[in-house]
């Protein structure tokens, strides 16, 4: 039985994947969707680094698996490819990017980390992030998704938000990692994603000539929850092919 590990985005939790867990489990796959980096029921790493966050993920994985990572989850998948490439039998990169933060983006992350800790809540963070996290179609036509994602963000511990921001700010450029990866791969993204737009996806596809591209129409950065049916179809297609 193929094991599938789903790595969630920032600043939400494993419930991002509820539709995929249910669907893929019914299809006969063993699915793990851990909370990570202090979100949900997980602990905050002692040191804010992608390396320790990846170690936390690997503690949930007992054997080789297909990994799918969305946004921050994609960064974690790249780190896992650096630490333990033999455990990755297939890689699905969703709404993410290989490049490290620019100096301006890094400064922004660190500023937000400090502001969230000072406020001791994430309500303002939800207000600031939702217009970019979700696609224009979702914001206009899927109010239940907007409210669900808002709830996840507002439940996030400020300490976890700050730690994850610092870890992402210091993550390395993963282009060499992706160029060295020779296993099966998918690059999937929402066509309304403004955080990791099409240019970032095309760059990853050039780094992995074996990767296939899948674009989700009318979805933004959180494609798995904005159009779970379309994402489920892609995951089942590629997992069945790889099996």
TORVEX-845794 format. One record per atom (N, C-alpha, C): y, z, x. Coordinates in steps of 0.2 Angstrom, whole numbers, padded with zeros to 4 digits, always signed. Layout:
YZX/...
//
This chain:
-0006+0000+0004/+0000+0000+0000/+0006+0000+0004/+0011-0005+0003/+0017-0005+0007/+0021+0001+0005/+0024+0004+0011/+0029+0009+0010/+0036+0006+0010/+0040+0008+0006/+0047+0006+0006/+0052+0012+0006/+0056+0012+0011/+0061+0017+0012/+0068+0014+0010/+0071+0018+0005/+0078+0016+0003/+0083+0020+0005/+0088+0018+0009/+0093+0022+0012/+0100+0021+0008/+0103+0026+0006/+0109+0026+0001/+0115+0025+0005/+0120+0023+0001/+0127+0022+0004/+0131+0029+0004/+0137+0028+0007/+0142+0034+0007/+0147+0032+0001/+0149+0037-0002/+0147+0045-0002/+0143+0047-0008/+0138+0043-0009/+0134+0045-0015/+0127+0048-0012/+0122+0047-0016/+0115+0051-0015/+0110+0046-0017/+0104+0049-0017/+0098+0045-0018/+0097+0042-0025/+0101+0045-0029/+0101+0042-0036/+0104+0035-0037/+0107+0033-0032/+0109+0026-0031/+0103+0021-0032/+0097+0023-0030/+0091+0019-0030/+0087+0021-0036/+0089+0024-0041/+0084+0026-0047/+0081+0020-0050/+0085+0015-0051/+0082+0009-0054/+0077+0006-0050/+0078+0006-0043/+0074+0002-0039/+0067+0006-0038/+0068+0013-0037/+0062+0017-0036/+0057+0016-0042/+0060+0017-0048/+0056+0016-0054/+0052+0009-0054/+0056+0004-0053/+0054-0003-0054/+0048-0004-0048/+0050-0003-0042/+0045-0004-0037/+0039+0000-0037/+0040+0006-0039/+0034+0011-0040/+0029+0008-0045/+0032+0005-0051/+0028+0002-0056/+0024-0004-0053/+0028-0007-0048/+0025-0014-0046/+0020-0012-0040/+0018-0006-0039/+0013-0004-0034/+0015-0002-0027/+0021-0001-0026/+0024+0001-0019/+0025+0008-0019/+0024+0011-0013/+0025+0018-0012/+0033+0018-0009/+0037+0021-0013/+0044+0021-0012/+0047+0028-0010/+0051+0028-0005/+0054+0034-0003/+0062+0033-0003/+0065+0037-0007/+0073+0037-0007/+0076+0043-0005/+0076+0045+0001/+0078+0052+0003/+0086+0053+0002/+0088+0059+0001/+0095+0061+0002/+0096+0061+0009/+0102+0060+0012/+0103+0060+0019/+0110+0062+0020/+0111+0065+0026/+0117+0067+0029/+0121+0072+0025/+0118+0077+0022/+0121+0082+0018/+0123+0080+0011/+0121+0074+0008/+0122+0072+0002/+0116+0074-0003/+0117+0075-0009/+0112+0077-0013/+0109+0083-0011/+0102+0084-0010/+0099+0090-0008/+0097+0090+0000/+0100+0086+0004/+0099+0086+0011/+0104+0090+0015/+0102+0092+0021/+0106+0096+0025/+0111+0092+0029/+0117+0095+0030/+0122+0091+0035/+0119+0092+0042/+0119+0086+0045/+0117+0086+0052/+0121+0091+0057/+0118+0094+0061/+0122+0099+0066/+0128+0095+0070/+0126+0089+0071/+0131+0085+0075/+0132+0079+0071/+0139+0077+0070/+0140+0071+0066/+0139+0064+0070/+0133+0062+0070/+0131+0056+0073/+0126+0052+0069/+0126+0045+0070/+0121+0041+0067/+0114+0043+0070/+0114+0045+0076/+0107+0046+0079/+0104+0052+0075/+0107+0057+0074/+0104+0063+0071/+0103+0061+0063/+0107+0057+0060/+0106+0055+0053/+0100+0051+0053/+0098+0047+0058/+0092+0043+0058/+0086+0047+0059/+0087+0052+0063/+0081+0057+0064/+0079+0060+0058/+0084+0062+0054/+0083+0065+0047/+0079+0061+0043/+0081+0054+0043/+0078+0049+0039/+0070+0049+0041/+0069+0048+0048/+0063+0047+0050/+0058+0053+0049/+0061+0059+0048/+0057+0065+0046/+0053+0064+0039/+0056+0059+0035/+0053+0058+0029/+0048+0052+0029/+0047+0049+0035/+0043+0043+0035/+0037+0044+0040/+0031+0044+0037/+0025+0045+0041/+0021+0039+0044/+0023+0033+0042/+0020+0027+0045/+0025+0021+0044/+0023+0016+0047/+0027+0010+0047/+0029+0008+0040/+0035+0006+0039/+0038+0004+0032/+0043-0001+0032/+0044-0004+0026/+0050-0008+0025/+0056-0004+0024/+0061-0005+0027/+0067-0001+0026/+0073-0006+0022/+0076-0003+0017/+0082-0006+0014/+0088-0001+0015/+0093-0003+0018/+0099+0001+0018/+0105-0002+0016/+0109+0001+0011/+0115-0001+0008/+0121+0002+0011/+0126-0002+0014/+0132+0001+0017/+0130+0006+0023/+0132+0012+0022/+0130+0017+0027/+0122+0017+0028/+0118+0016+0023/+0111+0015+0024/+0109+0010+0028/+0113+0004+0028/+0112-0001+0033/+0114+0001+0040/+0119+0005+0041/+0120+0007+0048/+0115+0012+0050/+0112+0016+0046/+0106+0020+0048/+0100+0016+0049/+0099+0010+0046/+0093+0006+0047/+0094+0003+0054/+0100+0001+0056/+0101-0002+0063/+0100+0003+0068/+0102+0010+0067/+0101+0015+0071/+0093+0016+0072/+0089+0016+0066/+0082+0017+0067/+0079+0011+0071/+0082+0005+0070/+0079+0000+0074/+0080+0001+0082/+0086+0005+0083/+0087+0007+0090/+0082+0012+0093/+0081+0017+0088/+0077+0023+0090/+0069+0022+0089/+0067+0018+0084/+0060+0018+0083/+0058+0011+0080/+0059+0006+0083/+0059-0001+0080/+0052-0003+0078/+0047+0001+0081/+0040-0001+0079/+0038+0002+0072/+0042+0006+0069/+0041+0009+0062/+0044+0004+0057/+0048-0001+0059/+0051-0005+0054/+0047-0012+0053/+0044-0013+0048/+0040-0019+0047/+0044-0024+0043/+0049-0022+0040/+0054-0027+0037/+0060-0023+0036/+0066-0027+0036/+0073-0024+0036/+0077-0028+0031/+0079-0024+0026/+0084-0027+0021/+0091-0024+0021/+0095-0028+0023/+0102-0025+0025/+0106-0027+0018/+0109-0022+0015/+0113-0023+0009/+0120-0021+0009/+0125-0026+0008/+0132-0024+0008/+0134-0019+0014/+0132-0022+0020/+0133-0018+0026/+0136-0023+0031/+0137-0021+0037/+0139-0025+0043/+0137-0022+0049/+0137-0027+0054/+0134-0025+0061/+0139-0022+0066/+0146-0024+0064/+0151-0022+0069/+0153-0015+0069/+0155-0012+0074/+0158-0006+0074/+0165-0006+0071/+0167+0000+0070/+0174+0001+0067/+0179-0002+0072/+0184-0005+0069/+0190-0006+0073/+0194+0001+0074/+0199+0000+0079/+0203+0007+0080/+0206+0009+0074/+0209+0005+0070/+0212+0007+0064/+0207+0009+0059/+0201+0006+0058/+0197+0009+0053/+0194+0016+0055/+0193+0017+0062/+0191+0023+0064/+0196+0028+0063/+0202+0027+0064/+0207+0032+0063/+0208+0033+0055/+0207+0028+0051/+0207+0030+0044/+0201+0034+0042/+0195+0033+0045/+0189+0038+0043/+0191+0045+0045/+0193+0046+0051/+0195+0052+0053/+0200+0056+0049/+0205+0052+0047/+0210+0055+0043/+0207+0057+0036/+0203+0053+0033/+0200+0055+0027/+0196+0061+0028/+0192+0061+0033/+0188+0067+0034/+0192+0073+0034/+0198+0073+0038/+0202+0079+0038/+0205+0081+0031/+0207+0076+0027/+0210+0077+0021/+0205+0080+0016/+0199+0077+0016/+0194+0080+0011/+0192+0087+0013/+0192+0089+0019/+0190+0096+0021/+0196+0100+0019/+0202+0098+0020/+0208+0102+0018/+0208+0103+0010/+0207+0098+0006/+0207+0098-0001/+0201+0102-0004/+0195+0102+0000/+0189+0106-0002/+0187+0103-0009/+0188+0096-0010/+0185+0093-0016/+0185+0086-0015/+0181+0082-0019/+0181+0075-0018/+0184+0071-0023/+0187+0074-0028/+0190+0070-0034/+0195+0065-0031/+0199+0067-0027/+0204+0062-0024/+0201+0056-0021/+0195+0058-0017/+0191+0052-0014/+0188+0047-0019/+0186+0050-0024/+0183+0045-0029/+0189+0041-0032/+0195+0043-0033/+0200+0039-0036/+0202+0034-0031/+0202+0036-0024/+0203+0031-0019/+0198+0026-0018/+0192+0028-0018/+0186+0023-0016/+0184+0018-0022/+0184+0021-0028/+0181+0017-0033/+0183+0010-0034/+0190+0008-0033/+0192+0001-0034/+0189-0003-0028/+0187-0001-0023/+0184-0005-0018/+0177-0005-0018/+0174+0001-0019/+0166+0002-0020/+0163-0003-0025/+0167-0003-0030/+0164-0007-0036/+0167-0014-0037/+0164-0019-0039/+0167-0025-0040/+0171-0026-0046/+0175-0031-0046/+0180-0032-0052/+0177-0032-0058/+0171-0036-0058/+0167-0036-0065/+0165-0030-0067/+0162-0026-0063/+0160-0019-0064/+0165-0015-0067/+0171-0015-0064/+0176-0010-0066/+0179-0013-0073/+0179-0019-0074/+0181-0022-0081/+0176-0021-0086/+0170-0022-0085/+0165-0023-0090/+0159-0017-0090/+0159-0013-0085/+0153-0008-0085/+0156-0001-0084/+0159+0001-0089/+0162+0008-0088/+0157+0014-0087/+0151+0013-0089/+0146+0018-0088/+0144+0018-0080/+0144+0012-0077/+0143+0012-0070/+0148+0016-0066/+0155+0014-0068/+0160+0017-0065/+0160+0025-0066/+0158+0028-0071/+0158+0035-0072/+0152+0038-0069/+0147+0034-0068/+0141+0037-0064/+0143+0038-0057/+0146+0032-0054/+0147+0033-0047/+0153+0038-0046/+0157+0038-0050/+0162+0044-0050/+0159+0051-0049/+0154+0052-0054/+0151+0058-0054/+0147+0059-0047/+0144+0054-0044/+0141+0055-0038/+0146+0057-0033/+0151+0054-0032/+0156+0055-0027/+0159+0062-0028/+0161+0064-0034/+0163+0071-0035/+0158+0076-0034/+0152+0075-0034/+0147+0080-0032/+0146+0081-0025/+0148+0076-0021/+0147+0076-0014/+0151+0082-0010/+0147+0086-0006/+0151+0091-0003/+0156+0088+0002/+0162+0091+0002/+0167+0089+0007/+0165+0089+0014/+0161+0094+0016/+0158+0094+0023/+0154+0088+0025/+0150+0086+0020/+0145+0080+0021/+0149+0074+0022/+0154+0073+0017/+0159+0068+0018/+0162+0067+0025/+0165+0073+0027/+0168+0073+0033/+0163+0071+0039/+0158+0074+0039/+0153+0073+0044/+0150+0066+0044/+0149+0063+0039/+0147+0056+0038/+0153+0051+0041/+0159+0053+0039/+0164+0048+0041/+0165+0049+0048/+0164+0054+0051/+0164+0055+0059/+0159+0051+0062/+0153+0052+0059/+0147+0048+0062/+0148+0041+0062/+0150+0038+0056/+0151+0031+0055/+0157+0029+0060/+0162+0033+0061/+0168+0031+0065/+0166+0030+0072/+0160+0033+0074/+0158+0033+0081/+0152+0028+0082/+0150+0025+0077/+0144+0021+0077/+0145+0015+0082/+0140+0013+0086/+0140+0007+0090/+0140+0001+0087/+0142-0004+0090/+0141-0011+0088/+0134-0013+0088/+0131-0015+0082/+0124-0016+0082/+0122-0023+0082/+0127-0028+0085/+0125-0035+0086/+0119-0036+0090/+0119-0032+0096/+0113-0033+0101/+0106-0031+0097/+0107-0026+0093/+0101-0023+0090/+0098-0028+0085/+0102-0031+0081/+0100-0036+0077/+0098-0043+0080/+0101-0044+0086/+0098-0050+0089/+0091-0049+0092/+0090-0043+0094/+0083-0041+0097/+0078-0040+0092/+0080-0040+0085/+0075-0038+0080/+0072-0045+0078/+0065-0045+0078/+0062-0052+0077/+0058-0051+0070/+0058-0046+0067/+0054-0045+0061/+0057-0048+0055/+0054-0048+0049/+0057-0051+0043/+0063-0047+0041/+0068-0051+0038/+0074-0048+0036/+0077-0052+0030/+0081-0048+0027/+0085-0050+0021/+0092-0048+0022/+0097-0052+0021/+0104-0050+0020/+0106-0051+0013/+0108-0046+0010/+0109-0046+0003/+0116-0043+0001/+0120-0046-0003/+0127-0043-0004/+0130-0045-0011/+0134-0041-0014/+0137-0043-0020/+0143-0048-0018/+0144-0053-0022/+0149-0058-0021/+0156-0055-0022/+0157-0049-0025/+0163-0046-0026/+0165-0041-0021/+0160-0040-0016/+0161-0035-0011/+0167-0036-0006/+0172-0031-0007/+0178-0032-0002/+0177-0027+0004/+0172-0023+0004/+0172-0019+0010/+0167-0022+0015/+0162-0025+0013/+0158-0029+0018/+0157-0036+0015/+0163-0040+0016/+0163-0047+0012/+0158-0052+0015/+0158-0058+0013/+0154-0063+0015/+0154-0065+0022/+0160-0064+0025/+0160-0066+0032/+0156-0061+0036/+0156-0055+0035/+0151-0050+0038/+0144-0051+0037/+0142-0054+0031/+0135-0056+0030/+0133-0062+0034/+0137-0067+0034/+0136-0073+0038/+0135-0071+0045/+0139-0066+0048/+0138-0064+0055/+0132-0061+0056/+0129-0057+0052/+0122-0054+0053/+0117-0060+0052/+0118-0064+0048/+0113-0070+0047/+0113-0074+0053/+0118-0075+0057/+0118-0079+0063/+0115-0075+0068/+0115-0068+0068/+0112-0064+0073/+0104-0064+0072/+0102-0065+0066/+0095-0065+0064/+0093-0071+0061/+0091-0076+0065/+0090-0083+0062/+0084-0083+0057/+0079-0078+0057/+0074-0077+0053/+0076-0074+0046/+0082-0071+0046/+0084-0068+0039/+0085-0073+0034/+0084-0071+0028/+0086-0075+0022/+0092-0071+0018/+0096-0075+0015/+0102-0073+0012/+0101-0073+0004/+0103-0067+0001/+0103-0067-0006/+0110-0064-0008/+0113-0067-0012/+0120-0065-0015/+0119-0063-0022/+0122-0057-0024/+0121-0055-0031/+0128-0056-0034/+0128-0061-0039/+0134-0063-0043/+0137-0057-0047/+0144-0057-0047/+0147-0052-0051/+0146-0044-0049/+0145-0043-0043/+0143-0036-0040/+0148-0035-0034/+0149-0029-0033/+0153-0027-0027/+0149-0024-0022/+0152-0018-0019/+0149-0015-0013/+0142-0011-0015/+0142-0009-0021/+0136-0005-0023/+0132-0009-0027/+0129-0015-0025/+0126-0020-0029/+0119-0017-0032/+0116-0012-0029/+0110-0009-0032/+0111-0006-0038/+0117-0003-0040/+0118+0000-0046/+0123-0004-0051/+0126-0009-0048/+0130-0013-0052/+0126-0018-0056/+0121-0021-0052/+0116-0026-0056/+0109-0024-0053/+0106-0018-0056/+0100-0016-0053/+0094-0022-0055/+0095-0025-0060/+0090-0030-0062/+0089-0035-0057/+0095-0038-0055/+0095-0044-0050/+0093-0041-0043/+0095-0035-0041/+0093-0032-0035/+0085-0031-0035/+0083-0028-0040/+0075-0027-0041/+0072-0034-0040/+0074-0039-0043/+0071-0046-0043/+0070-0048-0035/+0076-0047-0032/+0076-0049-0025/+0071-0045-0021/+0071-0038-0022/+0067-0034-0018/+0059-0035-0019/+0058-0036-0026/+0051-0038-0027/+0048-0044-0024/+0053-0049-0024/+0051-0056-0021/+0050-0055-0014/+0054-0052-0010/+0053-0052-0003/+0047-0047-0001/+0047-0041-0005/+0041-0037-0003/+0035-0040-0004/+0034-0044-0010/+0028-0047-0011/+0026-0052-0006/+0031-0056-0004/+0030-0061+0002/+0028-0058+0008/+0031-0052+0010/+0030-0049+0016/+0023-0046+0016/+0021-0043+0010/+0014-0040+0009/+0009-0045+0011/
//
